[in-house]
């Protein structure tokens, strides 16, 4: 039986009852620890996955060793390697679990015959691709036109804004923040302390508090 988060995914929900039952028989379930690698950049990885629990990050690495977290996927979201559709096409990113994660995976040789008979499911794949293209455009636009401080402010609002002015545990490393905003660990460290000096945030080794939400929104271009 497929997990509820997988059954409710539009791709799976679009399958006929018989096709969904067959997909459930063909699935491989993997449990991953935090930071465990799912697939390496350059690998020919002909799989489609849906996250039953946890979170994955797609990481793009530069020649000088910097990392950009190009995509973060949570429970109930899908991902596939280029080789799922194109023979021998390498994966352009590294895929890893950012927390304990459980995946449902299908190899293309087992899922493709099912999908080829399911037009509604193929339509859902097209819709997912278009949403991913829009997400990629937003990432590129942010990197091209928004300064590091603005991207960091947007990240802080996204990750810590729900707590109001209550302190929240610092559950992200400087490296993870740098990867999410396309910068370096050193730049993120300096930027955080600058925001603290400007009394927009309060930061300790274990907690972070948003003090001036309006100021952060102005930096992030959301005011």
KEKE-867607 format. One line per 2 residues: number of its first residue (from 1); their letters; for each residue x, y, z of N, C-alpha, C. Coordinates in Angstrom, 2 decimals, padded with zeros to 5 digits. Each point is the difference from the previous one (the first is absolute). Layout:
# residues N
NUM) a) X,Y,Z,X,Y,Z,X,Y,Z ~ ...
//
This chain:
# residues 223
1) xx) 000.84,-001.20,000.00,-000.84,001.20,000.00,000.87,001.24,000.00 ~ -000.25,000.90,-000.93,000.78,001.23,-000.07,-000.39,000.94,001.15
3) xx) 000.97,000.77,000.55,-000.32,000.95,001.06,-000.99,001.06,-000.47 ~ -000.71,000.59,000.95,-001.04,000.98,-000.33,000.55,001.19,-000.78
5) xx) 001.21,000.48,000.39,000.59,001.15,-000.69,000.33,-000.31,-001.45 ~ 000.23,-001.26,-000.31,000.29,-000.42,-001.37,-001.29,-000.22,-000.77
7) xx) -000.98,-000.63,000.64,-001.28,-000.24,-000.65,-000.70,001.30,-000.40 ~ 000.20,001.05,000.79,-000.67,001.27,-000.28,000.75,000.85,-001.02
9) xx) 001.21,-000.41,-000.41,000.72,000.77,-001.01,-000.80,-000.02,-001.30 ~ -000.11,001.15,-000.70,-000.82,000.04,-001.22,000.37,-001.05,-001.04
11) xx) 001.28,-000.32,-000.12,000.42,-001.00,-000.97,-000.59,-001.37,000.34 ~ 000.06,-000.40,001.26,-000.53,-001.30,000.42,-001.52,000.02,-000.02
13) xx) -000.58,001.11,000.46,-001.46,000.11,000.04,-000.62,-000.07,-001.39 ~ 000.78,000.41,-001.03,-000.51,000.00,-001.37,000.01,-001.39,-000.64
15) xx) 000.66,-000.96,000.62,000.04,-001.36,-000.53,-001.34,-000.69,000.20 ~ -000.29,-000.93,-000.88,-001.18,-000.85,000.21,000.24,-000.89,001.21
17) xx) -001.06,-000.59,000.52,000.14,-000.87,001.16,000.96,-001.15,-000.27 ~ -000.11,-000.62,-001.17,000.88,-001.12,-000.34,001.45,000.46,-000.13
19) xx) 000.20,001.16,-000.64,001.36,000.51,-000.18,000.61,000.39,001.34 ~ -000.81,000.56,000.90,000.50,000.38,001.32,000.38,-001.24,000.80
21) xx) -000.79,-001.04,-000.11,000.32,-001.26,000.69,001.30,-000.58,-000.55 ~ 000.17,000.03,-001.31,001.23,-000.53,-000.60,001.21,000.84,000.42
23) xx) -000.16,001.32,000.03,001.10,000.87,000.45,000.38,-000.30,001.44 ~ -001.00,-000.30,000.83,000.28,-000.36,001.39,000.79,-001.28,000.12
25) xx) -000.19,-000.92,-000.93,000.75,-001.26,000.02,001.44,000.20,-000.48 ~ 000.23,001.02,-000.82,001.31,000.23,-000.60,000.88,000.96,000.79
27) xx) -000.52,000.62,001.05,000.72,001.06,000.70,001.16,-000.54,000.83 ~ 001.05,000.82,000.11,001.10,-000.26,000.93,-000.03,001.08,001.06
29) xx) 000.07,-000.38,001.26,-000.04,000.97,001.11,001.38,000.07,000.64 ~ 000.55,001.22,000.07,001.31,000.23,000.61,-000.15,000.94,001.20
31) xx) 000.69,-000.32,001.08,000.07,000.88,001.17,001.40,000.58,000.09 ~ 000.08,001.32,000.14,001.28,000.71,-000.04,000.23,000.78,001.28
33) xx) 001.26,000.08,000.42,000.40,000.85,001.11,000.26,001.42,-000.51 ~ 000.08,000.95,000.93,000.33,001.38,-000.36,001.34,000.04,-000.73
35) xx) 000.05,000.74,-001.10,001.17,000.21,-000.85,000.40,-001.24,-000.81 ~ -000.81,-001.05,000.03,000.30,-001.16,-000.85,-000.27,000.34,-001.46
37) xx) 000.90,-000.45,-000.87,-000.09,000.30,-001.42,-000.98,-000.95,-000.68 ~ -000.89,000.56,-000.80,-000.91,-000.80,-000.81,000.65,-000.31,-001.34
39) xx) 000.58,001.02,-000.62,000.66,-000.17,-001.30,001.05,001.08,-000.16 ~ 001.12,-000.36,-000.62,001.10,000.93,-000.22,-000.15,000.74,-001.33
41) xx) 000.52,001.22,-000.03,000.04,000.77,-001.25,000.78,-000.79,-001.04 ~ -000.52,-000.06,-001.20,000.65,-000.73,-001.09,-000.43,-001.44,-000.13
43) xx) -000.75,-000.50,000.99,-000.47,-001.38,-000.06,-001.14,-000.13,-001.01 ~ -000.07,-001.15,-000.65,-001.17,-000.31,-000.82,-001.00,-000.66,000.94
45) xx) -001.05,000.75,000.34,-000.91,-000.37,001.08,-001.43,-000.05,-000.55 ~ -000.44,-001.17,-000.49,-001.29,-000.10,-000.69,-001.17,-000.32,000.92
47) xx) -000.18,000.81,001.03,-001.03,-000.26,000.99,-000.95,001.18,000.13 ~ -001.22,-000.30,000.42,-000.97,001.01,000.44,-000.31,-000.30,001.46
49) xx) -000.04,001.05,000.82,-000.28,-000.19,001.42,-001.09,000.95,000.47 ~ -000.67,-000.40,001.06,-000.93,000.85,000.73,000.37,-000.12,001.48
51) xx) 000.08,001.13,000.68,000.43,000.03,001.40,-001.18,-000.36,000.90 ~ 000.13,-001.12,000.71,-001.03,-000.41,000.95,000.13,000.78,001.31
53) xx) 001.24,000.24,000.43,000.28,000.78,001.21,001.36,000.66,-000.20 ~ 000.16,001.20,000.59,001.32,000.63,000.01,000.18,001.07,-001.06
55) xx) 001.27,000.21,-000.37,000.34,001.10,-000.91,001.26,-000.34,-000.79 ~ 000.01,000.36,-001.28,001.17,-000.15,-000.86,000.46,001.36,-000.49
57) xx) 001.31,000.10,-000.25,000.57,001.21,-000.60,000.75,-000.39,-001.28 ~ -000.23,000.79,-001.05,000.75,-000.13,-001.24,001.10,001.05,000.03
59) xx) 001.27,-000.43,-000.01,001.13,000.89,000.21,000.83,000.12,-001.27 ~ 000.24,001.22,-000.41,000.85,000.30,-001.16,001.34,000.52,000.51
61) xx) 001.09,-000.61,-000.43,001.33,000.38,000.48,000.79,000.70,-001.10 ~ 000.71,001.07,000.38,000.81,000.75,-000.96,001.41,-000.56,-000.04
63) xx) 000.77,000.45,-000.99,001.37,-000.48,-000.15,000.88,000.41,001.17 ~ -000.33,001.10,000.69,000.82,000.46,001.13,-000.47,-000.57,001.34
65) xx) -000.93,-000.97,-000.05,-000.40,-000.69,001.23,-001.22,000.57,000.70 ~ -000.59,001.08,-000.53,-001.20,000.54,000.62,-001.22,-000.84,-000.38
67) xx) -001.00,000.00,000.87,-001.21,-000.78,-000.24,-001.22,000.90,000.01 ~ -000.94,-000.31,-000.89,-001.29,000.68,-000.05,-001.08,-001.05,000.14
69) xx) -000.87,000.15,001.00,-001.14,-000.89,000.14,-001.06,000.50,-000.97 ~ -000.03,-000.63,-001.16,-000.85,000.48,-001.09,-001.47,-000.33,000.21
71) xx) -000.27,-001.06,000.78,-001.38,-000.43,000.18,-000.12,-000.76,001.31 ~ -001.04,000.29,000.75,-000.32,-000.74,001.23,-001.36,-000.64,-000.18
73) xx) -000.08,-001.29,000.28,-001.23,-000.76,-000.20,-000.44,-000.60,001.32 ~ -001.29,000.14,000.32,-000.52,-000.52,001.25,-000.95,-001.17,-000.20
75) xx) -000.64,-000.39,001.08,-000.91,-001.14,-000.02,-001.06,000.15,-001.09 ~ -000.18,-001.08,-000.76,-001.02,-000.01,-001.03,000.43,000.59,-001.34
77) xx) 001.27,000.41,-000.12,000.48,000.56,-001.27,000.79,-001.05,-000.77 ~ 000.06,000.19,-001.32,000.63,-000.97,-000.89,001.27,000.57,-000.63
79) xx) 000.88,-000.91,-000.41,001.22,000.38,-000.72,000.39,-001.17,-000.89 ~ 000.59,000.32,-001.15,000.53,-001.06,-000.86,001.29,000.48,-000.65
81) xx) 000.89,-000.94,-000.28,001.23,000.33,-000.69,-000.25,000.12,-001.49 ~ 000.85,000.76,-000.73,-000.16,000.10,-001.45,-000.01,-001.36,-000.69
83) xx) 000.75,-000.97,000.55,000.07,-001.32,-000.61,-001.30,-000.78,000.13 ~ -000.96,000.52,000.77,-001.31,-000.64,000.03,-000.67,000.11,-001.37
85) xx) 000.31,001.10,-000.73,-000.57,000.22,-001.32,001.03,-000.14,-001.12 ~ 001.25,000.41,000.25,001.03,000.03,-001.04,001.10,-001.01,000.32
87) xx) 000.28,-000.89,-000.92,001.00,-001.05,000.23,001.35,000.63,000.34 ~ 000.62,-000.48,001.08,001.37,000.34,000.38,000.22,001.48,000.29
89) xx) -001.06,000.74,000.26,000.15,001.43,000.30,000.43,000.16,001.46 ~ 001.14,000.68,000.27,000.49,000.09,001.38,-000.81,000.97,000.85
91) xx) 000.01,-000.24,001.29,-000.67,000.86,000.96,000.82,001.28,000.18 ~ -000.58,001.19,-000.17,000.78,001.25,000.08,000.22,000.51,001.42
93) xx) -000.59,-000.68,000.97,000.10,000.44,001.40,000.31,-001.21,000.89 ~ 000.37,000.31,001.26,000.10,-001.02,001.03,-001.30,000.01,000.78
95) xx) -000.53,-001.17,000.29,-001.27,-000.11,000.71,000.25,-000.65,001.35 ~ -000.40,000.68,001.09,000.27,-000.51,001.35,-001.19,000.25,000.92
97) xx) -000.06,-000.78,001.06,-001.03,000.19,001.02,000.49,001.05,001.00 ~ -000.81,001.00,000.28,000.38,001.04,000.95,-000.51,-000.31,001.41
99) xx) -000.77,-001.08,000.14,-000.47,-000.49,001.30,-000.37,-001.46,-000.21 ~ -000.28,-000.74,001.07,-000.42,-001.40,-000.21,-001.19,-000.06,-000.96
101) xx) 000.12,-000.85,-001.00,-000.93,000.04,-001.14,-000.35,-001.41,-000.46 ~ -001.23,-000.17,-000.44,-000.44,-001.26,-000.59,-000.52,000.26,-001.41
103) xx) 000.51,-000.75,-000.96,-000.33,000.20,-001.40,-000.69,-001.22,-000.59 ~ -000.92,000.27,-000.92,-000.54,-001.04,-000.88,000.58,000.25,-001.39
105) xx) 000.68,-001.01,-000.55,000.70,000.15,-001.28,-000.47,-001.04,-001.00 ~ -000.01,000.44,-001.27,-000.30,-000.92,-001.10,001.08,000.15,-001.08
107) xx) 000.54,-001.11,-000.48,000.92,000.02,-001.13,-000.80,000.22,-001.27 ~ 000.60,000.66,-000.96,-000.75,000.34,-001.21,-000.49,-001.24,-000.74
109) xx) 000.74,-001.11,000.07,-000.39,-001.19,-000.73,-001.25,-000.64,000.59 ~ -000.30,000.29,001.26,-001.21,-000.54,000.60,-001.16,000.98,-000.06
111) xx) 000.29,001.31,000.09,-001.08,000.98,000.03,-000.39,000.49,-001.40 ~ 000.96,000.03,-000.91,-000.32,000.54,-001.34,-001.13,-000.75,-000.69
113) xx) -000.04,-001.34,000.00,-001.14,-000.69,-000.64,-001.34,000.36,000.61 ~ 000.00,000.30,001.31,-001.24,000.40,000.66,-000.41,001.39,-000.46
115) xx) 000.96,000.95,000.02,-000.31,001.38,-000.36,-000.42,000.14,-001.46 ~ 000.59,-000.80,-000.88,-000.31,000.12,-001.42,-001.46,-000.33,-000.32
117) xx) -000.66,-000.67,000.93,-001.41,-000.34,-000.19,-000.93,000.91,000.80 ~ 000.59,001.04,000.65,-000.77,000.84,000.91,000.14,001.47,-000.38
119) xx) -000.83,000.47,-000.92,000.09,001.39,-000.46,-000.18,001.01,001.12 ~ -000.94,-000.17,000.94,-000.12,001.00,001.09,001.27,000.12,000.83
121) xx) 000.71,-001.11,000.23,001.24,000.06,000.77,001.09,000.73,-000.78 ~ 000.07,-000.23,-001.30,000.97,000.72,-000.83,-000.28,001.50,000.01
123) xx) -001.27,000.37,000.02,-000.39,001.42,000.08,000.50,000.60,001.31 ~ -000.09,-000.75,001.10,000.48,000.49,001.28,001.51,000.19,-000.01
125) xx) 000.73,-000.88,-000.66,001.45,000.18,-000.12,000.32,001.30,-000.73 ~ -000.75,000.31,-001.05,000.21,001.26,-000.72,-000.25,001.20,000.91
127) xx) -001.03,-000.08,000.82,-000.31,001.09,000.93,001.12,000.18,001.02 ~ 000.54,-001.11,000.51,001.10,000.09,000.96,001.22,000.63,-000.66
129) xx) 000.28,-000.40,-001.24,001.15,000.58,-000.71,-000.13,001.50,-000.16 ~ -001.19,000.47,-000.33,-000.21,001.44,-000.17,000.18,000.75,001.32
131) xx) -000.49,-000.58,001.11,000.20,000.65,001.30,001.48,000.05,000.35 ~ 000.74,-001.06,-000.32,001.43,-000.01,000.28,000.74,001.05,-000.83
133) xx) -000.42,000.17,-001.24,000.61,001.04,-000.84,-000.24,001.38,000.59 ~ -001.19,000.23,000.53,-000.30,001.29,000.62,000.83,000.19,001.26
135) xx) 000.17,-001.06,000.80,000.84,000.08,001.20,001.44,000.32,-000.38 ~ 000.50,-000.67,-001.04,001.38,000.25,-000.44,000.16,001.44,-000.45
137) xx) -001.01,000.54,-000.69,000.06,001.40,-000.42,000.07,000.95,001.18 ~ -000.75,-000.31,001.06,000.04,000.84,001.20,001.38,-000.04,000.65
139) xx) 000.62,-001.19,000.05,001.33,-000.13,000.59,001.02,000.81,-000.79 ~ -000.04,-000.14,-001.32,000.96,000.73,-000.86,-000.21,001.50,000.14
141) xx) -001.25,000.44,000.02,-000.28,001.43,000.14,000.52,000.53,001.32 ~ -000.19,-000.76,001.08,000.48,000.44,001.30,001.51,000.11,000.04
143) xx) 000.69,-001.01,-000.57,001.46,000.02,000.00,000.54,001.13,-000.86 ~ -000.70,000.31,-001.09,000.50,001.00,-000.94,-000.25,001.42,000.48
145) xx) -001.12,000.25,000.67,-000.42,001.38,000.25,-000.11,000.38,001.46 ~ 000.05,-000.97,000.92,-000.17,000.34,001.41,001.32,-000.19,000.75
147) xx) 000.45,001.00,000.77,001.25,-000.14,000.76,-000.10,-001.13,001.03 ~ 001.17,-000.44,000.47,000.05,-001.09,000.98,-000.82,000.35,001.23
149) xx) 000.09,001.24,000.48,-000.73,000.38,001.20,-001.51,-000.15,-000.20 ~ -000.47,000.35,-001.17,-001.43,-000.15,-000.28,-000.42,-001.45,-000.07
151) xx) 000.84,-000.84,-000.60,-000.32,-001.43,-000.08,000.03,-000.64,001.38 ~ 000.95,000.45,000.84,000.06,-000.52,001.37,-001.22,000.44,000.80
153) xx) -000.42,001.25,-000.15,-001.19,000.48,000.70,-001.23,-000.81,-000.41 ~ -000.12,-000.31,-001.29,-001.13,-000.80,-000.47,000.03,-001.39,000.61
155) xx) 001.19,-000.58,000.10,000.14,-001.33,000.60,-000.40,000.03,001.47 ~ 000.46,001.01,000.74,-000.34,000.09,001.42,-001.50,000.16,000.20
157) xx) -000.63,000.80,-000.83,-001.45,000.18,000.11,-000.73,-001.30,-000.29 ~ 000.51,-000.75,-000.98,-000.64,-001.25,-000.39,000.15,-001.06,001.08
159) xx) 001.21,-000.12,000.57,000.29,-001.07,000.95,-000.36,000.34,001.44 ~ 000.09,001.28,000.37,-000.20,000.38,001.40,-001.15,000.98,000.22
161) xx) -000.63,000.45,-001.08,-001.02,001.04,000.12,-001.27,-000.43,000.70 ~ -000.27,-001.30,000.03,-001.24,-000.48,000.60,-000.05,000.14,001.50
163) xx) 001.14,000.26,000.63,000.05,000.08,001.46,-000.22,001.40,000.53 ~ -000.21,000.98,-000.88,-000.13,001.38,000.46,001.31,000.46,000.62
165) xx) -000.05,000.52,001.23,001.22,000.44,000.68,000.47,-001.01,001.03 ~ -000.53,-001.21,-000.04,000.46,-001.06,000.89,001.27,-000.63,-000.56
167) xx) 000.96,-000.34,000.85,001.22,-000.63,-000.50,-000.27,-001.39,-000.55 ~ 000.74,-000.37,-001.04,-000.10,-001.33,-000.60,001.38,-000.64,-000.03
169) xx) 000.02,-001.31,000.09,001.27,-000.73,-000.03,000.67,000.18,-001.35 ~ 001.31,000.21,000.01,000.77,000.09,-001.24,000.22,-001.42,-000.52
171) xx) -000.89,-000.42,-000.89,000.06,-001.36,-000.52,000.68,-000.07,-001.36 ~ 000.64,001.09,-000.41,000.72,000.04,-001.28,001.43,000.44,000.27
173) xx) 000.93,-000.66,-000.65,001.40,000.41,000.12,000.26,001.18,-000.94 ~ 001.14,000.65,000.20,000.38,001.09,-000.90,000.18,-000.52,-001.42
175) xx) 000.52,-001.23,-000.13,000.19,-000.59,-001.32,-001.34,-000.20,-000.70 ~ -001.00,-000.45,000.76,-001.33,-000.20,-000.59,-000.62,001.33,-000.42
177) xx) 000.15,001.03,000.82,-000.51,001.31,-000.37,000.69,000.51,-001.26 ~ 001.32,-000.17,-000.05,000.76,000.45,-001.16,-000.46,-000.72,-001.25
179) xx) -000.25,-001.31,000.12,-000.48,-000.76,-001.15,-001.35,000.44,-000.48 ~ -000.86,000.41,000.91,-001.35,000.41,-000.38,-000.03,001.38,-000.65
181) xx) 000.95,000.87,000.33,-000.01,001.35,-000.58,001.10,000.21,-001.02 ~ 000.79,-001.04,-000.27,001.04,000.13,-001.03,001.15,000.88,000.41
183) xx) 000.50,-000.18,001.22,001.11,000.80,000.50,001.01,-000.91,000.69 ~ 000.83,000.59,000.85,001.01,-000.77,000.73,-000.30,000.04,001.50
185) xx) 000.59,-000.95,000.72,-000.18,-000.06,001.46,000.46,001.30,000.66 ~ 001.12,000.53,-000.46,000.57,001.21,000.60,-000.92,001.20,-000.22
187) xx) -000.54,000.11,-001.22,-000.89,001.12,-000.30,-001.28,-000.09,000.82 ~ -000.54,-001.19,000.17,-001.22,-000.18,000.79,000.27,000.37,001.46
189) xx) 001.15,-000.40,000.54,000.36,000.32,001.37,000.07,001.51,000.20 ~ 000.68,000.69,-000.92,000.10,001.46,000.11,-001.37,000.66,-000.12
191) xx) -000.82,-000.50,-000.91,-001.32,000.60,-000.24,-000.91,-000.18,001.20 ~ 000.06,-001.17,000.66,-000.82,-000.23,001.18,000.37,000.97,001.12
193) xx) 001.29,000.19,000.21,000.42,000.91,001.07,-000.29,001.46,-000.36 ~ 000.02,000.31,-001.28,-000.40,001.35,-000.40,-001.48,000.22,000.29
195) xx) -000.84,-001.00,-000.31,-001.43,000.11,000.31,-000.22,000.12,001.51 ~ 000.83,-000.70,000.77,-000.11,000.10,001.46,000.41,001.39,000.47
197) xx) 001.09,000.55,-000.57,000.44,001.34,000.37,-001.07,001.04,-000.33 ~ -000.73,-000.24,-001.09,-001.06,000.94,-000.40,-001.31,-000.27,000.75
199) xx) 000.03,-000.95,000.93,-001.14,-000.36,000.84,-001.21,-000.48,-000.82 ~ 000.31,-000.69,-001.08,-001.06,-000.66,-000.77,-000.22,-001.43,000.48
201) xx) 001.06,-000.61,000.56,-000.11,-001.33,000.57,000.80,-000.05,001.30 ~ -000.28,-001.00,000.80,000.84,-000.31,001.15,000.48,-001.43,-000.19
203) xx) 001.30,-000.22,000.15,000.54,-001.31,-000.32,000.95,-000.46,001.10 ~ -000.11,-001.25,000.37,000.93,-000.65,000.92,000.50,-001.27,-000.68
205) xx) 000.79,-000.77,000.71,000.50,-001.25,-000.59,-001.12,-001.00,-000.26 ~ -001.10,000.10,000.73,-001.05,-001.00,-000.10,-001.35,000.53,-000.45
207) xx) -000.20,001.34,000.03,-001.31,000.54,-000.31,000.10,001.22,-000.92 ~ -001.09,000.26,-000.71,-000.09,001.18,-000.85,-001.39,000.60,000.17
209) xx) -000.05,001.32,000.16,-001.27,000.70,000.19,-000.10,001.13,-001.01 ~ -001.14,000.10,-000.67,-000.25,001.11,-000.92,-000.57,001.16,000.80
211) xx) 000.72,001.11,000.03,-000.42,001.16,000.79,-000.72,001.03,-000.87 ~ 000.57,000.28,-001.16,-000.54,001.03,-000.89,-000.47,-000.67,-001.29
213) xx) -001.20,-000.56,000.04,-000.52,-000.71,-001.16,-000.17,000.94,-001.19 ~ -000.49,001.23,000.27,-000.21,000.96,-001.09,001.32,000.33,-000.69
215) xx) 001.07,000.16,000.79,001.30,000.29,-000.59,000.50,-001.15,-000.85 ~ -000.21,-001.22,000.46,000.40,-001.17,-000.79,-000.81,-000.09,-001.29
217) xx) -001.29,000.32,000.08,-000.84,-000.04,-001.20,000.47,001.03,-001.02 ~ 000.44,001.17,000.47,000.51,001.01,-000.93,001.27,-000.51,-000.69
219) xx) 000.89,-000.63,000.79,001.22,-000.55,-000.60,-000.33,-001.09,-001.03 ~ -001.00,-000.80,000.30,-000.37,-001.11,-000.88,-000.85,000.45,-001.18
221) xx) -000.36,001.28,-000.02,-000.83,000.50,-001.10,-001.45,-000.40,000.11 ~ -000.45,-000.30,001.25,-001.39,-000.43,000.19,-000.87,001.08,000.63
223) x) 000.61,001.13,000.33,-000.78,001.07,000.68,-000.84,000.75,-001.02
//
